Amino acid sequence: MKILFISRAYPPVVGGIENQNYELGHWLSRIAIVRIIANRHGRKFLPIFAPYALLLALFNLHSYDVVLLGDGNISIIGWFIKIFSKKPVICVIHGLDINYGSASLGIWCEKFIILLHRKLWVGIFLKRLDKFIAVGNETVRVAIDKGITPEKIAFIPNGIDAKKFYKSTERRELEKFLGESLIGKKVILTSGRLAKRKGVAWLCENVMPKLDENTIYVVAGDGPDRKNIESTVKKTNLGERVRMLGYVTDEVRDILFNTCDVFVQPNIKILGDMEGFGISVIEAASCKLPVIASNLEGLKDAIKDRQNGFLVEPYDVDGYVKKINELLADDVFRKEFGERARKYVVDNYSWEKISRRYLEEIEKAVSDKK
């Protein structure tokens, strides 16, 4: 199978889609012939990348069986390809690429852009494509709600390279990084892009004040909600217990994943925003770190309750407090559950297995076109 993979979001730019597209391309290349046309320069380069990728694809289509798009935001490239070729075009959809919303733009501008996205991007460009691979069942639901034919959609969760994150790391490395002794203290962790939907500010305001004062909350990552989180921490007088680390290197991330006590992702419902899958919770679980996450959107696909983590209803303050306290109070259970969680992740989310599922769907799409 010869695959032309086009990605507008690719490392070294940092982000969820960037990482997913990189790993997908890397692992597919092990089992098929894959050429990758990738934008490695971020959003500012998109106006140049889109026509460049389209022209390069059109000139090379004869050499490939199928075109794979890394996300729905470049569906216009697939639309043009369909005008000039009968080759099947498959698109990975993540959530926000088909469910656009940004209240920060102002109500009238927001309404116009949402309408344009729905009518043009989803209504014309996306619907012309042959098949969609959704990273979460919530993304499937949104796609169907937007008018995409259910028969065109397959659900395949995001994968993980389980060897990449799990390291033999001692607690003293965390103490050295934080610059303090953690004797008698427990550490809960959130890692990832700080969007409002992640619920970090909500947890700081509602859950942290009800936890033992020896519980420290480490927040690794940066994003648009950071100032709001910092304001909430100040308002609730939690400055001594919440550590806002900002962007961290891979080395620091691995220290956190392998030495903290519990990982939390307390997502909340935000109009126009959604969690397509929630790869951070899988990364944490692969390091034997017990996960507590909201029973919401794509997190329900990433976490199977009591198998590789625990699901709590969003906004359930008492539910979060109870589950966090239960895990922090029982070192033996926490360790045993962490072992089971890692095994579940390896068995169900390894990129080796996920990439083969992608290839099966791609081969099916090519076969259906013949």
C-alpha atoms as one frame of an Amber mdcrd trajectory, in Angstrom:
protein
   0.000   0.000   0.000   1.358   3.412  -1.029   0.081   6.304   1.079   0.531
  10.041   0.553   0.187  11.584   4.019  -0.386  15.357   4.230  -0.043  17.046
   7.628  -0.415  20.762   8.337   0.575  20.257  12.015   3.890  18.502  12.601
   6.900  18.652  14.934   9.026  20.493  15.909   5.861  22.526  16.544   4.386
  21.314  19.854   0.788  20.141  20.137  -1.582  17.191  20.303  -2.309  16.928
  16.581   1.381  17.508  15.810   2.402  14.562  18.009  -0.415  12.346  16.735
   0.420  13.025  13.082   4.127  12.387  13.675   3.552   9.060  15.431   0.942
   7.981  12.891   3.276   8.705   9.989   6.206   7.025  11.743   4.351   3.805
  12.562   2.482   3.564   9.255   5.862   3.811   7.511   6.840   0.548   9.175
   4.032  -1.401   7.516   3.378   0.520   4.289   5.077   2.858   1.819   4.381
   6.364   3.120   5.440   9.752   1.808   4.863  12.619   4.217   4.238  16.203
   3.120   4.350  18.126   6.379   4.190  21.703   7.613   6.928  21.983  10.237
   6.665  25.749  10.716   3.342  26.287  12.474   0.227  28.252  11.587   2.064
  31.244  10.131   3.260  29.037   7.254  -0.194  27.616   6.383  -1.032  30.114
   3.594   2.094  28.924   1.787   1.920  25.280   2.827  -1.640  24.592   1.617
  -1.090  25.435  -2.086   2.398  23.912  -1.961   1.073  20.632  -0.551  -1.785
  20.560  -3.049   0.460  21.057  -6.075   2.982  18.506  -4.807   0.175  16.008
  -4.202  -1.372  16.503  -7.650   1.988  16.021  -9.360   2.683  12.815  -7.422
  -0.772  11.191  -7.195   0.073   8.651  -9.878   2.615   7.089  -7.507   0.174
   6.494  -4.621  -2.970   4.485  -3.902  -4.547   6.853  -1.385  -4.239  10.281
   0.235  -4.396  10.610   4.040  -5.022  14.039   5.593  -3.756  14.632   9.145
  -6.798  16.651  10.256  -9.998  18.248   9.006  -8.550  21.763   8.778  -6.881
  20.865   5.476  -9.964  19.262   3.959  -9.818  21.908   1.214  -6.702  20.140
  -0.106  -8.620  16.877  -0.245 -11.537  18.641  -1.946  -9.275  19.905  -4.750
  -7.668  16.475  -5.098 -11.121  14.934  -5.556 -11.797  17.372  -8.429  -8.763
  16.162 -10.372  -8.495  12.518  -9.286 -10.533   9.471  -8.357  -7.981   8.377
  -5.769  -9.601   7.933  -2.341  -8.981  10.688   0.216  -9.173   9.802   3.916
  -9.151  12.368   6.712  -8.303  11.987  10.405 -10.701  14.090  12.510  -9.843
  15.097  16.071 -12.778  17.160  17.337 -12.122  20.883  17.113 -11.369  20.610
  13.395 -15.069  19.848  12.817 -16.523  21.688  15.827 -15.024  25.144  15.562
 -15.706  27.731  18.269 -13.832  30.636  19.853 -15.871  32.898  22.079 -12.881
  35.202  22.537 -13.454  36.644  19.063 -16.670  38.430  20.004 -20.219  37.314
  19.400 -20.801  38.570  15.836 -17.379  37.623  14.521 -17.767  34.283  16.257
 -21.166  33.602  14.699 -19.865  34.458  11.239 -16.803  32.214  11.496 -18.817
  29.312  12.912 -21.339  29.672  10.071 -18.543  29.839   7.486 -16.843  26.798
   8.986 -20.069  24.799   9.079 -21.295  25.709   5.599 -17.989  25.775   3.718
 -15.409  23.638   5.519 -17.729  20.946   6.843 -20.638  21.312   4.435 -18.587
  21.284   1.220 -14.922  20.380   1.674 -15.207  17.609   4.280 -18.312  15.972
   2.858 -16.564  15.434  -0.498 -13.964  13.152   1.067 -14.243   9.370   0.984
 -13.632   8.321   4.578 -12.986   9.690   8.056 -11.067   8.202  10.958 -12.223
   9.771  14.234  -9.960   9.657  17.282 -12.928   9.506  19.695 -16.580   8.496
  19.812 -17.540  12.052  20.770 -15.857  13.178  17.548 -17.929  10.577  15.691
 -21.095  11.983  17.263 -20.185  15.569  16.350 -19.297  14.557  12.775 -22.666
  12.861  12.299 -24.383  15.882  13.835 -22.597  18.066  11.254 -24.041  15.934
   8.455 -21.253  13.489   7.651 -22.600  10.071   6.666 -22.097   7.567   9.542
 -20.988   4.853   7.112 -18.006   7.005   6.164 -16.680   7.207   9.726 -14.486
   4.747  11.603 -13.350   5.166  15.206  -9.708   4.458  16.008  -8.278   5.854
  19.269  -4.959   7.640  19.409  -1.978   5.450  20.101   1.047   5.692  22.328
   4.620   4.462  22.323   4.577   2.984  25.837   8.375   2.775  25.978   8.719
   6.495  25.351   7.418   7.809  28.683   8.022   5.091  31.266  11.366   5.545
  33.005  13.034   4.284  36.166  12.971   7.531  38.148  13.304   8.161  41.876
  11.197  10.554  43.960  14.252  12.585  44.903  14.496  13.741  41.266  11.082
  15.350  41.668  12.188  16.924  44.946  15.312  18.291  43.258  13.275  19.750
  40.410  10.669  21.351  42.694  13.338  22.484  45.118  11.673  21.127  48.250
  11.329  18.053  50.430   8.241  15.933  49.747   8.418  13.847  52.917   4.867
  13.482  54.225   3.437  15.089  51.095   1.466  13.783  48.119   1.644  15.211
  44.613  -1.156  15.296  42.057  -0.349  16.283  38.485  -1.975  17.783  35.396
   0.037  18.045  32.186  -0.894  19.479  28.808  -2.173  22.575  27.055  -3.962
  24.842  29.498  -7.312  25.397  27.806 -10.363  26.299  29.862 -11.992  22.943
  29.093  -9.173  21.181  30.995 -10.807  22.316  34.248  -7.574  23.236  36.069
  -8.968  26.527  37.393 -12.155  24.728  38.428 -10.161  22.117  40.389  -8.037
  24.795  42.070 -11.121  26.709  43.169 -13.379  23.823  44.206 -11.351  20.680
  44.932  -7.922  21.741  46.205  -9.296  23.640  49.265 -10.977  20.391  50.396
  -7.837  18.247  50.116  -5.273  17.768  52.857  -2.903  20.720  53.106   0.010
  18.355  52.446  -1.365  17.677  48.957   0.540  19.598  46.266  -0.895  20.222
  42.794   1.661  20.431  39.979   0.449  21.943  36.690   2.794  21.423  33.720
   2.006  23.215  30.486   1.024  26.537  29.019  -1.986  27.868  27.171  -4.759
  30.455  26.944  -6.231  29.728  30.391  -2.971  30.125  32.309  -3.654  33.666
  33.569  -7.118  32.621  34.730  -5.614  29.669  36.627  -2.986  31.875  38.244
  -5.687  34.349  39.256  -7.738  31.522  40.775  -4.726  30.230  42.716  -4.121
  33.709  44.119  -7.812  34.217  44.954  -7.990  30.920  46.858  -4.660  31.455
  48.659  -3.217  28.261  47.223   0.129  29.720  46.197   2.002  27.406  48.582
   0.285  24.276  47.267  -0.057  24.818  43.502   3.050  24.767  41.316   2.562
  26.365  37.889   5.510  25.090  35.862   4.650  26.438  32.428   6.063  24.614
  29.417   8.343  21.727  30.421  10.906  19.724  28.474  10.409  16.049  27.688
  12.963  15.220  30.386  10.989  17.085  33.050   7.711  15.637  31.777   9.106
  12.128  32.233  10.210  12.942  35.785   6.701  14.145  36.600   4.946  11.154
  35.024   7.157   8.675  36.869   7.306  10.253  40.338   3.980  11.994  41.070
   1.238  10.116  42.927  -1.938  10.750  40.911  -2.751  12.336  37.537  -5.938
  14.395  37.235  -7.714  15.736  34.163 -10.866  17.411  35.509 -12.343  18.547
  32.186 -15.478  20.680  32.126 -17.983  21.329  29.358 -17.162  24.404  27.255
 -19.362  25.457  24.338 -17.463  25.287  21.055 -14.577  23.336  22.556 -14.091
  19.637  23.210 -11.596  16.926  24.140 -11.248  14.740  21.076  -9.426  11.975
  22.917  -7.142  12.996  25.800  -3.707  11.580  25.058  -2.164  12.947  28.277
  -4.150  10.515  30.420  -2.851   7.580  28.354   0.722   8.852  28.630   0.324
   9.076  32.404  -1.220   5.619  32.699   1.627   4.158  30.628   3.943   5.308
  33.457   1.897   3.414  36.077   0.468   6.718  37.297  -3.184   6.323  38.426
  -5.476   8.663  36.476  -8.665  10.418  37.558 -10.516  12.129  34.694 -13.906
  13.585  33.896 -16.473  11.273  32.346 -16.713  13.583  29.343 -16.161  13.586
  25.584 -13.019  11.832  24.342 -11.787  11.081  27.853 -14.459   8.355  27.987
 -12.644   6.619  25.113  -9.166   7.033  26.593 -10.049   5.918  30.126 -11.955
   2.731  30.857 -13.206   3.110  34.407 -11.271   0.984  36.921  -9.124  -0.548
  34.169  -6.620   2.157  33.270  -8.025   4.979  35.399 -11.108   6.326  37.154
 -13.905   8.443  35.704 -15.708  11.090  37.745 -18.652  13.155  36.544 -17.621
  16.683  35.491 -18.178  19.367  38.162 -18.565  16.660  40.846 -16.496  18.243
  43.613 -17.189  15.533  46.200 -16.515  12.812  43.634 -13.076  14.228  42.837
 -12.210  14.820  46.482 -13.239  11.280  47.438 -11.377   9.534  44.618  -8.193
  11.602  45.050  -8.185  10.950  48.797  -8.808   7.222  48.311  -5.840   6.855
  45.985  -3.478   9.041  48.005  -4.321   7.148  51.221  -3.479   3.671  49.885
   0.079   3.330  48.595  -0.229  -0.424  47.988  -3.420  -0.170  45.923  -2.054
   2.819  44.007   1.012   0.825  42.993  -0.982  -2.302  42.066  -3.481  -0.306
  40.045  -0.678   1.535  38.259   0.751  -1.797  37.098  -2.661  -2.865  35.725
  -3.196   0.499  34.063   0.091   0.314  32.177  -0.687  -3.215  30.974  -4.104
  -2.079  29.717  -2.518   0.800  27.807   0.123  -1.436  26.230  -2.506  -4.016
  25.241  -4.995  -1.537  23.767  -3.254   1.687  22.725   0.201   0.751  21.427
   0.987   2.473  18.133   1.990  -0.875  16.681  -1.614  -2.082  17.001  -3.268
   1.265  16.269  -1.286   1.784  13.054  -2.404  -1.636  11.809  -6.025  -0.640
  12.404  -5.396   2.481  10.337  -3.906   0.414   7.541  -6.928  -1.917   7.557
  -9.308   1.043   7.158  -7.117   2.553   4.430  -6.993  -0.737   2.508 -10.763
  -1.057   2.829 -11.276   2.444   1.409  -8.991   1.694  -1.546 -10.745  -1.606
  -2.192 -14.177   0.060  -2.130 -13.031   2.495  -4.835 -12.065  -0.248  -7.273
